[in-house]
Each structure stands twice: as structure tokens, then as C-alpha cells.
Amino acid sequence: MKDVLHPRLSIPATVLAVNVSRGGLPKQPVGTARVDMNGLCGDGHEHEKHCRPDRAVTIQDIELLDEIRLEGFPVAPGLMGENLTVRGLGVQSLSPGDRLVFMGGPVLELTQARKPCYVLDQIDPKLKEIVVGRCGFLARVVQPGDLQPGQSITVERGGLPPCDGNRDK
């Protein structure tokens, strides 16, 4: 198991926000959420394609949201539909098959880089193009548990070479 440190800041990877909605955007922050094999309890999806075990949880880096916001787009934790907003993980540099172990919580396995969806048009019609390769990751639940802001994250490498978010799986 490897503790992940943000390359520029040397800080451990942590959960910044846990977000859920009944379906659609935005997902709202919650103090804690139970994670079962289907994802975060109380989190719904408007599109059937998202109701699959290999797409149970979505993860996004705050550093990427900060970049996108500096480019003029009004994004923040949960607004692009992610369940987990993390700091210091560098999720886009990870690979399918890598596992995220949340201290005292669940274990998630990354399944594929997340691709932009037309629902982002409600934020800005140009956003889909801007976030290609910076949209986070989808994950399946290996071990249920509770998630909350402040939890540290360790990574068990086991995946394929890093994915740039443009390949179909």
C-alpha cells in the first residue's frame, strides 16, 4: 500500500467533499455517506447507464476543479456530478484496477476514466470539451464502509498503464 502525496504540495491524499443527489446535477455535500456495493446510499442517477456496479462512485480532484474554474467555468465540488472530491490524489494519473483505501472506510477500485456528458451543458455548453481528460474516474465498491470529509486515502497499485480519458474500455 502506498500513501499518495500531492507532487507539488507533499500533502497526503484526503477526501475534501462527499456529494449525493436524488439524480442529476448538482450533487450536494453531506457530512457522511454509507457506501454499499451500489455506491453511496441516497445517491440517485437520472440515466440508466450510470446504474452499474462498475460506475458506482465518481471521483474528482479539487486541483482539476480549481484549474477549470481558473479557465472561467463555474465548477465546485459536486457540480459536475462527482460523488467524491479529493485533494492530493491525482486521480487522472492512476489506472483502472488501482484501489483506493479510505482510512476507516470503504475500498474502491478504479474502473475507467470518466468521460464528459451532455448534462454538463447546463453549467456551460463548452465545458464538455474543456474537461476531456480532466473529468475524474469511475470506481466499483470492493468493500463497503462510510465516507466523510477528512478521511485519508492510500493507493494500492494494480492497474493498467495510466489512461488519458480518451480511450474506450
Contact map, one row per residue, 1 for C-alpha under 8 A:
1110000000000000000000000000000000000000000000000000000000000000000000000000000000000000000000000000000000000000000000000000000000000000000000000000000001111000000000000
1111000000000000000000000000000000000000000000000000000000000000000000000000000000000000000000000000000000000000000000000000000000000000000000000000000001111000000000000
1111100000011000000000000000000000000000000000000000000000000000000000000000000000000000000000000000000000000000000000000000000000000000000000000000000011100000000000000
0111110000011000000000000000000000000000000000000000000000000000000000000000000000000001100000000000000000000000000000000000000000000000000000000000000011100000000000000
0011111011111000000000000000000000000000000000000000000000000000000000000000000000000001100000000000000000000000000000000000000000000000000000000000000000000000000000000
0001111111111000000000000000000000000000000000000000000000000000000000000000000000000011110000000000000000000000000000000000000000000000000000000000000000000000000000000
0000111111000000000000000000000000000000000000000000000000000000000000000000000000000001000000000000000000000000000000000000000000000000000000000000000000000000000000000
0000011111000000000000000000000000000000000000000000000000000000000000000000000000000000000000000000000000000000000000000000000000000000000000000000000000000000000000000
0000111111100000000000000000000000000000000000000000000000000000000000000000000000000001000000000000000000000000000000000000000000000000000000000000000000000000000000000
0000111111110000000000000000000000000000000000000000000000000000000000000000000000000000000000000000000000000000000000000000000000000000000000000000000000000000000000000
0000110011111000000000000000000000000000000000000000000000000000000000000000000000000001000000000000000000000000000000000000000000000000000000000000000000000000000000000
0011110001111100000000000000000000000000000000000000000000000000000000000000000000000001100000000000000000000000000000000000000000000000000000000000000110000000000000000
0011110000111110000000000000000000000000000000000000000000000000000000000000000000000111100000000000000000000000000000000000000000000000000000000000000111000000000000000
0000000000011111000000000000000000000000000000000000000000000000000000000000000000000111100000000000000000000000000000000000000000000000000000000000111110000000000000000
0000000000001111110000000000000000000000000000000000000000000000000000000000000000011110000000000000000000000000000000000000000000000000000000000001111110000000000000000
0000000000000111110000000000000000000000000000000000000000000100000000000000000000011110000000000000000000000000000000000000000000000000000000000000110000000000000000000
0000000000000011111000000000110000000000000000000000000000000000000000000000100000111100000000000000000000000000000000000000000000000000000000000001100000000000000000000
0000000000000011111100000001111110000000000000000000000000000000000000000000010000111000000000000000000000000000000000000000000000000000000000000011100000000000000000000
0000000000000000111110000011110000000000000000000000000000000000000000000000110001111000000000000000000000000000000000000000000000000000000000000000000000000000000000000
0000000000000000011111000011110000000001011100000000000000000000000000000000010000100000000000000000000000000000000000000000000000000000000000000000000000000000000000000
0000000000000000001111111111000000000000011110000000000000000000000000000000000000000000000000000000000000000000000000000000000000000000000000000000000000000000000000000
0000000000000000000111110000000000000000011110000000000000000000000000000000000000000000000000000000000000000000000000000000000000000000000000000000000000000000000000000
0000000000000000000011111010000000000000001111000000000000000000000000000000000000000000000000000000000000000000000000000000000000000000000000000000000000000000000000000
0000000000000000000011111110000000000000000111000000000000000000000000000000000010000000000000000000000000000000000000100000000000000000000000000000000000000000000000000
0000000000000000000010111110000000000000000000000000000000000000000000000000011110000000000000000000000000000000000000100000000000000000000000000000000000000000000000000
0000000000000000000010011111000000000000000000000000000000000000000000000000011110000000000000000000000000000000000000000000000000000000000000000000000000000000000000000
0000000000000000001110111111100000000000000000000000000000000000000000000000011111100000000000000000000000000000000000000000000000000000000000000000000000000000000000000
0000000000000000011110000111110000000000000000000000000000000000000000000000011000000000000000000000000000000000000000000000000000000000000000000000000000000000000000000
0000000000000000111100000011111000000000000000000000000000000000000000000000110000000000000000000000000000000000000000000000000000000000000000000000000000000000000000000
0000000000000000111100000001111110000000000000000000000000000000000000000000000000000000000000000000000000000000000000000000000000000000000000000001000000000000000000000
0000000000000000010000000000111110000000000000000000000000000000000000000000000000000000000000000000000000000000000000000000000000000000000000000001100000000000000000000
0000000000000000010000000000011111000000000000000000000000000000000000000000000000000000000000000000000000000000000000000000000000000000000000000111100000000000000000000
0000000000000000010000000000011111100001100000000000000000000000000000000000000000000000000000000000000000000000000000000000000000000000000000000111000000000000000000000
0000000000000000000000000000000111110001100000000000000000000000000000000000000000000000000000000000000000000000000000000000000000000000000000011110000000000000000000000
0000000000000000000000000000000011111111100000000000000000000000000000000000000000000000000000000000000001000000000000000000000000000000000010011110000000000000000000000
0000000000000000000000000000000001111111100000000000000000000000000000000000000000000000000000000000000000000000000000000000000000000000000010111000000000000000000000000
0000000000000000000000000000000000111110000000000000100100000000000000000000000000000000000000000000000000000000000000000000000000000000000111110000000000000000000000000
0000000000000000000000000000000000111111100000000011100100000000000000000000000000000000000000000000000000000000000000000000000000000000000010000000000000000000000000000
0000000000000000000000000000000000111111101000000000100110000000000000000000000000000000000000000000000000000000000000000000000000000000000110000000000000000000000000000
0000000000000000000100000000000011110111111000000000000110000000000000000000000000100000000000000000000000000000000000000000000000000000000000000000000000000000000000000
0000000000000000000000000000000011110111111000000000000000000000000000000000000000000000000000000000000000000000000000000000000000000000000000000000000000000000000000000
0000000000000000000111000000000000000001111100000000000000000000000000000000000000000000000000000000000000000000000000000000000000000000000000000000000000000000000000000
0000000000000000000111100000000000000011111110000000000000000000000000000000000000000000000000000000000000000000000000000000000000000000000000000000000000000000000000000
0000000000000000000111110000000000000000011111000000000000000000000000000000000000000000000000000000000000000000000000000000000000000000000000000000000000000000000000000
0000000000000000000011110000000000000000001111110110000000000000000000000000000000000000000000000000000000000000000000000000000000000000000000000000000000000000000000000
0000000000000000000000110000000000000000000111110000000000000000000000000000000000000000000000000000000000000000000000000000000000000000000000000000000000000000000000000
0000000000000000000000000000000000000000000011111110000000000000000000000000000000000000000000000000000000000000000000000000000000000000000000000000000000000000000000000
0000000000000000000000000000000000000000000011111110000000000000000000000000000000000000000000000000000000000000000000000000000000000000000000000000000000000000000000000
0000000000000000000000000000000000000000000000111111000000000000000000000000000000000000000000000000000000000000000000000000000000000000000000000000000000000000000000000
0000000000000000000000000000000000000000000010111111001100000000000000000000000000000000000000000000000000000000000000000000000000000000000000000000000000000000000000000
0000000000000000000000000000000000000100000010111111101100000000000000000000000000000000000000000000000000000000000000000000000000000000000000000000000000000000000000000
0000000000000000000000000000000000000100000000001111111100000000000000000000000000000000000000000000000000000000000000000000000000000000000000000000000000000000000000000
0000000000000000000000000000000000001110000000000011111100000000000000000000000000000000000000000000000000000000000000000000000000000000000110000000000000000000000000000
0000000000000000000000000000000000000000000000000001111100000000000000000000000000000000000000000000000000000010000000000000000000000000011110000000000000000000000000000
0000000000000000000000000000000000000000000000000111111111000000000000000000000000000000000000000000000000000010000000000000000000000000011100000000000000000000000000000
0000000000000000000000000000000000001111000000000111111111000000000000000000000000000000000000000000000000000000000000000000000000000000011110000000000000000000000000000
0000000000000000000000000000000000000011000000000000001111100000000000000000000001110000000000000000000000000000000000000000000000000000011110000000000000000000000000000
0000000000000000000000000000000000000000000000000000001111110000000000000000000011110000000000000000000000000000010000000000000000000001111000000000000000000000000000000
0000000000000000000000000000000000000000000000000000000011111000000000000000000001111100001000000000000000000000000000000000000000000001111000000000000000000000000000000
0000000000000000000000000000000000000000000000000000000001111101100000000000000001011100001000000000000000000000000000000000000000000011100000000000000000000000000000000
0000000000000000000000000000000000000000000000000000000000111111100000000000000000001111111000000000000000000000000000000000000000000001000000000000000000000000000000000
0000000000000001000000000000000000000000000000000000000000011111110000000000100000001110000000000000000000000000000000000000000000000000000000000000000000000000000000000
0000000000000000000000000000000000000000000000000000000000001111111000000000000000000011000000000000000000000000000000000000000000000000000000000000000000000000000000000
0000000000000000000000000000000000000000000000000000000000011111111100000000000000000000000000000000000000000000000000000000000000000100000000000000000000000000000000000
0000000000000000000000000000000000000000000000000000000000011111111110000011100000000000000000000000000000000000000000000000000000000000000000000000000000000000000000000
0000000000000000000000000000000000000000000000000000000000000111111111000001000000000000000000000000000000000000000000000000000000000000000000000000000000000000000000000
0000000000000000000000000000000000000000000000000000000000000011111111100000000000000000000000000000000000000000000000000000000000000000000000000000000000000000000000000
0000000000000000000000000000000000000000000000000000000000000001111111111010000000000000000000000000000000000000000000000000000001100000000000000000000000000000000000000
0000000000000000000000000000000000000000000000000000000000000000111111111111000000000000000000000000000000000000000000000000000000000000000000000000000000000000000000000
0000000000000000000000000000000000000000000000000000000000000000011111111000000000000000000000000000000000000000000000000000000000000000000000000000000000000000000000000
0000000000000000000000000000000000000000000000000000000000000000001111111000000000000000000000000000000000000000000000000000000000000000000000000000000000000000000000000
0000000000000000000000000000000000000000000000000000000000000000000111111100000000000000000000000000000000000000000000000000000000000000000000000000000000000000000000000
0000000000000000000000000000000000000000000000000000000000000000000111111110000000000000000000000000000000000000000000000011001000000000000000000000000000000000000000000
0000000000000000000000000000000000000000000000000000000000000000000010011111000000000000000000000000000000000000000000000010000000000000000000000000000000000000000000000
0000000000000000000000000000000000000000000000000000000000000000100110001111101100000000000000000000000000000000000000000010000000000000000000000000000000000000000000000
0000000000000000000000000000000000000000000000000000000000000000110010000111111100000000000000000000000000000000000000000000000000000000000000000000000000000000000000000
0000000000000000101000000000100000000000000000000000000000000100100000000011111101011000000000000000000000000000000000000000000000000000000000000000000000000000000000000
0000000000000000011100001111100000000000000000000000000000000000000000000001111111111000000000000000000000000000000000000000000000000000000000000000000000000000000000000
0000000000000000000000001111000000000000000000000000000000000000000000000011111111000000000000000000000000000000000000000000000000000000000000000000000000000000000000000
0000000000000000000000001110000000000000000000000000000000000000000000000011111111000000000000000000000000000000000000010000000000000000000000000000000000000000000000000
0000000000000000000000011110000000000000000000000000000001000000000000000000011111100000000000000000000000000000000000000000000000000000000000000000000000000000000000000
0000000000000000001000000010000000000000000000000000000011110000000000000000111111111000000000000000000000000000000000000000000000000001000000000000000000000000000000000
0000000000000000111100000010000000000001000000000000000011100000000000000000010011111000000000000000000000000000000000000000000000000000000000000000000000000000000000000
0000000000000011111000000000000000000000000000000000000011110000000000000000110001111100000000000000000000000000000000000000000000000000000000000000000000000000000000000
0000000000000011111000000000000000000000000000000000000000111100000000000000110001111110000000000000000000000000000000000000000000000000000000000000000000000000000000000
0000000000001111100000000000000000000000000000000000000000111100000000000000000000011111100000000000000000000000000000000000000000000000000000000000000000000000000000000
0000010000001111000000000000000000000000000000000000000000001110000000000000000000001111110000000000000000000000000000000000000000000000000000000000000000000000000000000
0001111010111100000000000000000000000000000000000000000000001010000000000000000000000111110000000000000000000000000000000000000000000000000000000000000000000000000000000
0001110000011100000000000000000000000000000000000000000000001000000000000000000000000111111000000000000000000000000000000000000000000000000000000000000010000000000000000
0000010000000000000000000000000000000000000000000000000000001000000000000000000000000011111111000000000000000000000000000000000000000000000000000000000000000000000000000
0000000000000000000000000000000000000000000000000000000000111000000000000000000000000000111111000000000000000000000000000000000000000001100000000000000000000000000000000
0000000000000000000000000000000000000000000000000000000000000000000000000000000000000000011111100000000000000000100000000000000000001101100000000000000000000000011110000
0000000000000000000000000000000000000000000000000000000000000000000000000000000000000000011111100000000000000000000000000000000000000000000000000000000000000000011000000
0000000000000000000000000000000000000000000000000000000000000000000000000000000000000000011111110100000000000000000000000000000000000000000000000000000000000010011000000
0000000000000000000000000000000000000000000000000000000000000000000000000000000000000000000111111100000000000111000000000000000000000000000000000000000000000111111000000
0000000000000000000000000000000000000000000000000000000000000000000000000000000000000000000001111100000000001111100000000000000000000000000000000000000000000011011000000
0000000000000000000000000000000000000000000000000000000000000000000000000000000000000000000000111110000000001110000000000000000000000000000000000000000000001111000000000
0000000000000000000000000000000000000000000000000000000000000000000000000000000000000000000001111111000000001100000000000000000000000000000000000000000000111110000000000
0000000000000000000000000000000000000000000000000000000000000000000000000000000000000000000000001111100000111100000000000000000000000000000000000000000000111100000000000
0000000000000000000000000000000000000000000000000000000000000000000000000000000000000000000000000111110000111100000000000000000000000000000000000000000011110000000000000
0000000000000000000000000000000000000000000000000000000000000000000000000000000000000000000000000011111011110000000000000000000000000000000000000000000011110000000000000
0000000000000000000000000000000000000000000000000000000000000000000000000000000000000000000000000001111111100000000000000000000000000000000000000010001111000000000000000
0000000000000000000000000000000000000000000000000000000000000000000000000000000000000000000000000000111111000000000000000000000000000000000000000000001111000000000000000
0000000000000000000000000000000000000000000000000000000000000000000000000000000000000000000000000000011111000000000000000000000000000000000000001100001000000000000000000
0000000000000000000000000000000000000000000000000000000000000000000000000000000000000000000000000000111111100000000000000000000000000000000000011110000000000000000000000
0000000000000000000000000000000000100000000000000000000000000000000000000000000000000000000000000000111111110000000000000000000000000000000011111110000000000000000000000
0000000000000000000000000000000000000000000000000000000000000000000000000000000000000000000000000011110011111000000000000000000000000000000011111000000000000000000000000
0000000000000000000000000000000000000000000000000000000000000000000000000000000000000000000000000011100001111100000000000000000000000000001111100000000000000000000000000
0000000000000000000000000000000000000000000000000000000000000000000000000000000000000000000000011111000000111110000000000000000000000000001111000000000000000000000000000
0000000000000000000000000000000000000000000000000000000000000000000000000000000000000000000000111111000000011111000000000000000000000000111100000000000000000000000000000
0000000000000000000000000000000000000000000000000000011000000000000000000000000000000000000000111000000000001111100000000000000000000000111100000000000000000000000000000
0000000000000000000000000000000000000000000000000000000000000000000000000000000000000000000000110000000000000111110000000000000000000000111000000000000000000000001010001
0000000000000000000000000000000000000000000000000000000000000000000000000000000000000000000100010000000000000011111000000000000000001011110000000000000000000000001110000
0000000000000000000000000000000000000000000000000000000001000000000000000000000000000000000000000000000000000001111100000000000000000011110000000000000000000000000010000
0000000000000000000000000000000000000000000000000000000000000000000000000000000000000000000000000000000000000000111110000000000000011010000000000000000000000000000011000
0000000000000000000000000000000000000000000000000000000000000000000000000000000000000000000000000000000000000000011111010000000110110010000000000000000000000000000000000
0000000000000000000000000000000000000000000000000000000000000000000000000000000000000000000000000000000000000000001111110000000100000000000000000000000000000000000000000
0000000000000000000000000000000000000000000000000000000000000000000000000000000000000000000000000000000000000000000111111000000100000000000000000000000000000000000000000
0000000000000000000000011000000000000000000000000000000000000000000000000000000000000000000000000000000000000000000011111100000000000000000000000000000000000000000000000
0000000000000000000000000000000000000000000000000000000000000000000000000000000100000000000000000000000000000000000111111111101100000000000000000000000000000000000000000
0000000000000000000000000000000000000000000000000000000000000000000000000000000000000000000000000000000000000000000001111111111100000000000000000000000000000000000000000
0000000000000000000000000000000000000000000000000000000000000000000000000000000000000000000000000000000000000000000000111111100000000000000000000000000000000000000000000
0000000000000000000000000000000000000000000000000000000000000000000000001110000000000000000000000000000000000000000000011111101000000000000000000000000000000000000000000
0000000000000000000000000000000000000000000000000000000000000000000000001000000000000000000000000000000000000000000000011111111000000000000000000000000000000000000000000
0000000000000000000000000000000000000000000000000000000000000000000000000000000000000000000000000000000000000000000000011111111100000000000000000000000000000000000000000
0000000000000000000000000000000000000000000000000000000000000000000000000000000000000000000000000000000000000000000000001001111111000000000000000000000000000000000000000
0000000000000000000000000000000000000000000000000000000000000000000000001000000000000000000000000000000000000000000000011011111111100000000000000000000000000000000000000
0000000000000000000000000000000000000000000000000000000000000000000000000000000000000000000000000000000000000000000111011000111111110000000000000000000000000000000000000
0000000000000000000000000000000000000000000000000000000000000000000000000000000000000000000000000000000000000000000100000000011111110000000000000000000000000000000000000
0000000000000000000000000000000000000000000000000000000000000000000100000000000000000000000000000000000000000000000000000000011111110000000000000000000000000000000000000
0000000000000000000000000000000000000000000000000000000000000000000100000000000000000000000000000000000000000000000100000000001111111110000000000000000000000000000000000
0000000000000000000000000000000000000000000000000000000000000000000000000000000000000000000000000000000000000000001100000000000111111110000000000000000000000000000011000
0000000000000000000000000000000000000000000000000000000000000000000000000000000000000000000100000000000000000000101000000000000000111111000000000000000000000000000111000
0000000000000000000000000000000000000000000000000000000000000001000000000000000000000000000100000000000000000000000000000000000000111111000000000000000000000000000010000
0000000000000000000000000000000000000000000000000000000000010000000000000000000000000000000000000000000000000000111100000000000000111111100000000000000000000000000010000
0000000000000000000000000000000000000000000000000000000001111000000000000000000001000000001100000000000000000000110000000000000000001111110000000000000000000000000000000
0000000000000000000000000000000000000000000000000000000001110000000000000000000000000000001100000000000000000111110000000000000000000011111000000000000000000000000000000
0000000000000000000000000000000000000000000000000000011111100000000000000000000000000000000000000000000000000111110000000000000000000001111100000000000000000000000000000
0000000000000000000000000000000000000000000000000000011111100000000000000000000000000000000000000000000000011111000000000000000000000000111110000000000000000000000000000
0000000000000000000000000000000000001010000000000000111110000000000000000000000000000000000000000000000000011110000000000000000000000000011111000000000000000000000000000
0000000000000000000000000000000000111110000000000000110110000000000000000000000000000000000000000000000001111000000000000000000000000000001111110000000000000000000000000
0000000000000000000000000000000000001000000000000000000000000000000000000000000000000000000000000000000001111000000000000000000000000000000111110000000000000000000000000
0000000000000000000000000000000000011000000000000000000000000000000000000000000000000000000000000000000001110000000000000000000000000000000011111000000000000000000000000
0000000000000000000000000000000001111000000000000000000000000000000000000000000000000000000000000000000011100000000000000000000000000000000011111100000000000000000000000
0000000000000000000000000000000001110000000000000000000000000000000000000000000000000000000000000000000111100000000000000000000000000000000000111110000000000000000000000
0000000000000000000000000000000111100000000000000000000000000000000000000000000000000000000000000000000111000000000000000000000000000000000000011111000000000000000000000
0000000000000000010000000000000111100000000000000000000000000000000000000000000000000000000000000000010011000000000000000000000000000000000000001111101000000000000000000
0000000000000010110000000000011110000000000000000000000000000000000000000000000000000000000000000000000000000000000000000000000000000000000000000111111000000000000000000
0000000000000111110000000000001100000000000000000000000000000000000000000000000000000000000000000000000000000000000000000000000000000000000000000011111000000000000000000
0000000000000111000000000000000000000000000000000000000000000000000000000000000000000000000000000000000000000000000000000000000000000000000000000001111100000000000000000
0000000000000110000000000000000000000000000000000000000000000000000000000000000000000000000000000000011100000000000000000000000000000000000000000011111110000000000000000
0000000000011110000000000000000000000000000000000000000000000000000000000000000000000000000000000000011000000000000000000000000000000000000000000000011111000000000000000
0011000000011110000000000000000000000000000000000000000000000000000000000000000000000000100000000001111000000000000000000000000000000000000000000000001111100000000000000
1111000000001000000000000000000000000000000000000000000000000000000000000000000000000000000000000001111000000000000000000000000000000000000000000000000111110000000000000
1111000000000000000000000000000000000000000000000000000000000000000000000000000000000000000000000111100000000000000000000000000000000000000000000000000011111000000000000
1100000000000000000000000000000000000000000000000000000000000000000000000000000000000000000000000111100000000000000000000000000000000000000000000000000001111100000000000
1100000000000000000000000000000000000000000000000000000000000000000000000000000000000000000000001110000000000000000000000000000000000000000000000000000000111110000000000
0000000000000000000000000000000000000000000000000000000000000000000000000000000000000000000000101110000000000000000000000000000000000000000000000000000000011111000000000
0000000000000000000000000000000000000000000000000000000000000000000000000000000000000000000001111100000000000000000000000000000000000000000000000000000000001111100000000
0000000000000000000000000000000000000000000000000000000000000000000000000000000000000000000000111000000000000000000000000000000000000000000000000000000000000111110000000
0000000000000000000000000000000000000000000000000000000000000000000000000000000000000000000000100000000000000000000000000000000000000000000000000000000000000011111000000
0000000000000000000000000000000000000000000000000000000000000000000000000000000000000000000111110000000000000000000000000000000000000000000000000000000000000001111100000
0000000000000000000000000000000000000000000000000000000000000000000000000000000000000000000111110000000000000001100000000000000000000000000000000000000000000000111111100
0000000000000000000000000000000000000000000000000000000000000000000000000000000000000000000100000000000000000000100000000000000000001000000000000000000000000000011111100
0000000000000000000000000000000000000000000000000000000000000000000000000000000000000000000100000000000000000001111000000000000000011110000000000000000000000000001111100
0000000000000000000000000000000000000000000000000000000000000000000000000000000000000000000000000000000000000000001000000000000000011000000000000000000000000000001111110
0000000000000000000000000000000000000000000000000000000000000000000000000000000000000000000000000000000000000000000000000000000000000000000000000000000000000000001111111
0000000000000000000000000000000000000000000000000000000000000000000000000000000000000000000000000000000000000000000000000000000000000000000000000000000000000000000001111
0000000000000000000000000000000000000000000000000000000000000000000000000000000000000000000000000000000000000001000000000000000000000000000000000000000000000000000000111
